[in-house]
Amino acid sequence: MTRSRTRTRTRSHPVRLLAGVAGLACAATLLTGCSEDDAAPAGDVVARQQAAQVEEETLEQEAVERRHAALPGRPAGVVELDGSPRGSLTPQALDRFAGTGSSVTVEVADNGEDVAFGQLCAGEIDLVDSTRPISRAEWDACRSVGLDVVQFQIAADAVVVAVKSESDVGGDCLSTEQVRDIYRAGSPVTSWEHVGLDAVPLVVGGPDPENSAFGFFGRNVLGTPQPGLTNLRSDYHAFDSDQGSRVFVVGDEEDERLAEEYADRARARDQARSALVVAQQVLDDAQDEVSAAWRERAKGIADRRSPADLARDRQRVRDAIAARDAARAELAVVREKWVRVRDRFVVSRDARRRDEQVRGHVAYFRFSYYELFEDQLRPFEITTPEGERNCIFPSQRTITSGEYPLARQLLVTTTVRSLDRREVRVFLESYLGDADRLAEDTQLVPLPEATVRTQLSWLTGDVPPPLVSPDAPVVEEGAEEQPAPQEQPAR
């Protein structure tokens, strides 16, 4: 995602600027008048070139002043906003602002970011609601009519691509291009080895089109203005809730618990099976003894044994039958336990299989949801294909700063001309003051408190706002900022 870039520049009054330019022009004219000979010294040639440049800049500045003076006036008590407010916090901020009892009226249109930036640089509106910064061409249009651009960040948003925590597919970092290849329609990626990781089957899932993360992912990752399921691979598993996507990745919590008991249940099953074998053998032996006792009794009768021997034979039969019945009862108890333990093992075994099957499953989530279950989800760090931002971990800092490549910043862009209007400052103060609370309510990523305070100071006049310049270098946190060349405001 493109990061916003700002550079603080010194504001200068147009009359003083023109006076200085005129002075330089006079000095250059005196220099050029010293010699008109074709063989003039090199210094005279340089002087003439400088004079011509100064004259050109003077004429351009005068044209800027004329165009600035011709800009349409702004209606008193009214703030006009255009862009893409439906994907931002603007609707909620307007509801809060309406409850303040302010006499300021905020008129909102939804003509898209391109149209809105054009209107801003034509002086027709005050604010642009967008998820991208002003482009170089749009900024040039603003500068051509003497409008300096100021940008406020309201919140941020991001998606996190994750597999199950503690699982391993051979790496922790993907490029934005690899994420796109994994999810896009017609994707041939069916194994993690196709993106340079391990030979683990890759199964893809995520939210359905009703989830706001679906639209964000489609637009910012797949590059589809109006994303739908046809823009994703045919075997994409779409879920109607974030919980569904999470279970797809991490498995059912009960399955995970049962899978952890697999080893204990396997030992219990083996013990129960051994006990069943022993009990069955005891019964078999008892059955054999009953048969032997009956045969011996019959033989004793046939042999006409003494009454005492016949009595012993009868007792042996009674004892054998009693032992057999006891063995049968014991076997029934052991078999019942075996069935119970076996069934518990089967449940655990099947749960373990299902739990193992989610290895390699991947889905994407809004950052706010991922934070709630970061103990279960293992996020990929993300890099850009060019390596400009290498393996960035998703966090509030990297998302709000725009470093994390799968993030977007929610921006409100204005001009110094509009910012000088009390109506605009009143609305922006309310908007920024409520932004963090609104971001949390709508599952967006709130800004750090220090960032909000700094932006509010621009509105109160305590700190001059930095003017946006598309050419300003991006300075990462912790890096030493290089001095930028001085650039004058548009007027």
Order of alpha helices (4+ residues) and beta strands (2+ residues): beta-alpha-alpha-beta-alpha-beta-alpha-beta-alpha-beta-beta-alpha-beta-alpha-beta-alpha-alpha-alpha-alpha-beta-alpha-beta-beta-alpha-beta-alpha-alpha-alpha-beta
